[in-house]
């Protein structure tokens, strides 16, 4: 479901391949082959959206890697009790659970900055306004409300992190997490919520599902009906190409409502059953062996710390956090947090003062970029463009963006920029010997940066 929900809000007409990959697993829930197809499809979508992938796609990729490593490990433990699938899921539980905890850890840590708690800049105010506005509620938010929401967000995320980490308290962590992410779903974050819910299921004791068995079929049918309604509404909204149809349908609210119908019958009874048997069952603890499987949680941790290493500011769980670590300065509340900076990428910045892109109807993209979403995909990969010019970005980000244009087959991009006090005028960026010079693969496909500053301000809430 999460694979489809990735497209249903922003790219509904591109949902076809995701449906093809996901439907076998929905219809044949016990099929290992169908499950592997979903894992491969999810990892592929995430990889193709690097380096500017959303949090839920980064988590999807890490989870797929963890399942892959656990599958190989299960093959080497045939002498142990249980079927192959039981050994596989048992081996995957801890690395995936620890990866999820790592994501929660950094979503909290990144928010510990002055701008997030400043009512005039906090992303908590922007997202609350989005949550209300998209559901037809235009409410003026005062500074006290925004600051309270910012503090509450951090406290709730800390609570979910701690409760999930302690096995005997995990039932309360699942309850808090389901409630928190269900609320955020109202602001369009139901794709991330669905992936998190799927991971919660892996952390729940197997005995809980026995209590759900008598109601499994009717709940499953209701969930599938909600899922089908969501997909149909999403495609209809895409065809209408507007936030509200000519007859005034509130598309976003309907999409969220059908999302609740799709995931509610699966998650809400699960939470209730878990709470009902919490004193009679043992919640799975954390297994730190085999050590090789802990590479995935370690990778998640390293990805989370990259802003402070100077490596990147996108796709490291820091979106909507107000965090800044560029140009040798940071707004983080922990003194010296950037002392571990390893590279100068965030210190070498450039001011783009003028930019001309050919109209979308004149752009002829290659087949791959058309399949990924066309011009909208390119815009998501370099979101700083929407803020400027004038806009300040790391030099590496400007070069990466130019090479992205080059690989997509877009020419005629004119721009002016100032670097080290010198003004440069470029008539065609991809033909420029400096901007269009080759970059190492890992820089092009793993590193991306937000705008450092623009007319919106340094502390503006950025994706």
N, C-alpha and C positions, 0 to 999 in steps of 0.2 A: 504493500500500500504506500509506504513512504517513497518508494521509487517513482510511483505515479504522482504522488502529491508534490514532488519536486517540480513537476511541470504544470500542475493544474492551476496554480495561481498566476504565474508569469509567462508561461509558454504553453498554454492549453492545446494549441493545434499541433504541437510537437510530441504529444503524449503517446503516439502509436507504438513506437519501439518499446517504451517502458511497459505498456499494457501487454505486449506480446511476451516480454520477459517475466512479468509478474503474475499473469493469470494462471499459468500452470501451478504455481505454488499456492495460490488462493483456492484453486479447485481441488488440488491433490496435496493437502497439507502435510501428509506423511512421506512425500516423495523426496528422497535425497537429491535426485537429479534436478528436480524443479527448484529446490533450495539452492543448489550450486549455481543454477542459471541466474537466479536473483543476485547472488553474491557477485558473480562475474559481471553482470550488467551494472550493478551499483558501483562496483570498483571502476568499471570502464567510464561511466558517466563522471565519476569524481575525478579520475585521472585526466579526462579531456577538458575538465573545467579548471585544472591547475594552470597557473599558480594562484588564481584569484577565486578559488572555490569557496562556497559558503561553509559555515561550521558543520552543518549536517552532512555535507558531502565529504568533508575531511574525516568526520567520524565514520561515515560509511566506508571509506577507503581503509581506515585503520581496522575496523571490524572485519572487513573482508580478508585483510592480511592475517589477522588473528585466527580467523576460522581456517584459513589455508594452512597456517603453521600447525594448528591443532589437529587438522586432518592428517597431516603427515606424521605427527607424533602418535596419533591413535593407531596408525598402521604398524608402528614399531612396538606396540604393547598388546599384541594378540594373545599373550599368555595370561592377561588379566581378565577378571570377571566382567560380564556384561557384553552386550552387542557392540559392534563397531560404532554405531550412531551414539550409543550411551557413552562410550569412551571418548568419542569426538566432542560431544557437548560438554562433558565433564572437564576435559582438558581446556576447552575454550572459555569456560565460565570465568576463571580468575583473570586471565589476560584481558578479556573484553571488559569485565567489571572494573579492573584497575585503569584501563584506558578511559572509561567513562568518568571515573573519579578524577583522572588527570584533566579532562576537559572541564569538569565542574571547578576544579581547583583554580585553573587559570582564568575562567570566566569571572571568578570572584577577584582574583589577584589583580587582573588588568583594570578592574573598576575602582581599585583603591587609589584614585587620583583626584586632584582638586577639582578638575572640570566636571567629573561625574557627579560630585556633590554640590556643584554650583547650579542653582535653579535656572540661571540664564543660559547655560550651555548643556546641561545634563541630557544624556540620551534617554534617561528615564522619562523626562518630560516629553521628548519627541515621540517616543514609542507609546506613551499613554495617550497622547493626542491622536496618534495613528490608530490605536485600538478603538478609541471612542469615535473618531471621525469616519472610519471605514464602516462603522456599524450605525451610522446616521445620528450620532450624538455629538453635537457641536457645543463643547463646554469650555469656558475660559478657565485655564489652570493658573492658580496663583503660585507664588514662590514656595509657600509652605507645603502645598500639596506635592509639588515636584520634588522638593527635598525629602519629604517623608517617603515618597515612592522610591527614591534612590536608595535611601537607608534600608527600607523594607526589602527591596530587591536583593541587596547584598546579604542581609540577614537570612532571608529565605534560602538563597543559594548555598550559604554556609550550612544551614540546617540540613538541607537535602544531602549535601556532601558528607557531613558527619554521620547522619543517620544511616545512609547507605553503606558507609565504610564499616560500621559496627554491626556484625551479623545479628546479634540479639535485638537490635533496634531497627533492622532493615525494613520491617513491615511499615514502620512509621515513615521511613524515608521514601518508600514507594508511594505511600499515601500522599505525602507532601509534594513529591515530584509530579505525580499525576495531576494533582490540583493546580500546581504552579504552571505546568506546561499547558494544561487545558485552558487556563486563563490567557496565557501568551498566544494561544492559537487564535484568539479573537483579533490579534494584530497581524495575522497571516503567517505566524511561525508554526503552522501545524505540520509542516514537513519535518522540522527538527523534532517536534514533539513525538511524531510517530516513530522515528528511529529510536529515540530515548525509551519510549514505551516498549518497543520490541526488545531492547536490552534489559529492561526491568524484568521482563518475562524470564530471561535466562537466569536471573539472580533469585528467582522465587523457588522455594522448596517444591519438589515434584509432588509431594502429598497434597498440595493446595489444589492441583488440577483434578485430583480424584473427587474433591467436593464439588467441582464444577461440571463433572461429567454428565449428570442427569439433565442439565440445561444446555449442554454444549450445542446441540443441533439447532434449536430455535434461535439461540443467540448468534450462531454463525450465519444463519440465513438472514437475520436482521442486519448484521454487519455487512454482508455482501450486498444487500439491497441498498444500504446507505452508501456504500462504495460506488455502486453502479450509478446511483442518483448524482453523486458528487462528480463523477467523470462526465456524465451527460450535461450537467449544469456548467461544468468548466468549459467543455467544447462549445456550448451555446454562447457563453460569455465571450469566448475567443472569436467566434463568428460575428458577434455583435460589435466586437472591437471597441468596447466602451465600458465604463464602470457601472453604468445602469442602462438597461435596455430601453427601447422606445416606449415600452409600456410601464417603465419605472420600476423594474425588478431590482432589488438590492442584491446584486450578484455576490458581493463579498460575504454578506451575512448568510446567504443561502449556501455558499460553499462551506463556510464554517459550520453551519447547522448540519449539513450532510456529512461533514467530517466527524462530528460528534456521533452521528448515527452509525458511522462506519467503525469507529474505534471504541466508542462507549460500551457497546455490548461485550467487547473483549476485555477492556481494562477495568471498568467499574466493578463488575462481578468478581474479577480476579482480586482486586484490592480488598473487597468485602470478605471474600473467602480466606484470604491471607490473614486478615485481622481476626477472623473467627477461630482459626486453628493455631495462632501464633504461639500459644503456650503449650501446644501438644506436638509440635514438629520442630526439628532442628534446621535452622537456616544454614545453607552451605557457607563455610568459612573461606578464607583466602588461602590458596595453595601457591606457594612460591617455587614449586618444582613441577616440571623441569624448568631450569633457569632460562633455557633458550627461548621459551615462550614469553618471557618477560621483556624481550626485545621490543615487542609492540607497545606496551605501556611506556617503555623508555623512549621510544620514538615519539609517542604522543607528548611526553614531557618536554623533550628537546624542541618539538614544534611549538609548544606553548611559550618557551623561554626565548624564542628567536627575536622578539622586539628588543630585548635587553642585550642580546648578543650583537645587535646591529645588522642582522641578516635580512629581516623583512617585517612588514607591519600589516600584512594581509594574510588571511587563511591560517591564523594561529589562535583562534578563539577570542580575538580582541575586537571584533566588530561591535559597533554600538557601545563601546566602553569609554570613549573620550580620551583614551590613552595616547600620549605623545612621547616619543623617545628619540626624536630627530635633532640634528644639528648640535649634539653635545648637551642637550637639555631634556628634561623630562618633567611632566607634571605629576608623576607618581609620588605617593606619600612616603614611600620607603626611601630614606636617604641612600645615595650611592648605588641605586639599583642598576644603573647603566655602567658601573665600573667594570663589569665583565664583558663589555663590548669588544668584539673580536675583529670587526671589519669597519672600514670607513664609509660604507655605502650610504648610511643615513646622514653623514656629515657633508657629503658632496652633493649639494643641491643646485637646482637651476630654476630660474624664473621664466616660465613660458608666458610671453606677453601678447602673442597673437597666434591664432590657430584657425586655419580654414580646412574643413573637411568637405569632400564632394557630397552632394545630396544623396540620401539613401537610395533614391530611384535610379541614380547613375552609377551605383556601386555594383560591380560584378564579382561576386565572391566565388572562391573555389568550392567544390562539392562538400568538403569536410566542414568548412565554416558555415555553409548553408544548412547542413544537417544539425549543427550545434546550436542554431538559432539565428544565424545571419548577423546583421548589424547589431541587434540587441545583445548577442553573445559578446561581440567585440566591446560594446559599451560596458558590459559587466566586468570584462577583463581589465579595463582601464577606466575606472569610475572617476578619476580625477578630471577627466575631460569635461564632465558635466558641471564642474565647479568653475571652470575658467574659460578663457584667460581673463585677467592674470591669475596664475596659479603657480605655487612653488612645489616642486617635486624633487625627489632624488634623481640625479643624473642617470643612474642605472635604470630607473623606471621609464624615463623618456626613451632611452635606447631600446628597452624591451618592448615598449609600445610601438615604436617604429618598425621593429622586426616583426611584430604581430601583424601590422598593416602589410608588410612585405609578404609574409607567408600567406595572407588571405588574398593577395592580389590587388590591393587597393593602392593606387598611385594618385599623384596630384595633391597630396597633403602639404599645404604650405604652412610654415610656422616661423615665428620669431622667438628667440630666447636669449636670456642674459646669463652668462656663466663666468664667474671670476671677474665680474665687472665689464666683460666684453659682450657686445650685442652681436647676435648672429641672425641672418635672414636666410631662410632655406626655402627654395621654390618647390622642391619635391623631396620630402623627407626620406623616402626609401631609396632615392638615388644619391643621397648625400654620403660622402665617403666616411664621415665621422659617425653620424647617427645610424647609418645603415651598415656599419662594420659588424662582422660576425661576433657573437657572444657565445660563451660556453653553454652547452645544453642545459646544465643544471641551473645556471642563472636565468635563462629564458623561461624554463618550465617549473621552477620551484620558488623563485623570488618575485615578490610583487610588493608595491608600496602605495600607501595612501598619499593624498595631498598633505603637504606639511602646512601650507597656508593658502588662503585664497580670499576673495572678497567676502566670503562667508565667515572668515575668522579662523584663527589658529585652533581654537577649542570647539569648533563646530562639530556636531554629532555626525560621524561618518560611518559608512558601512564597513 
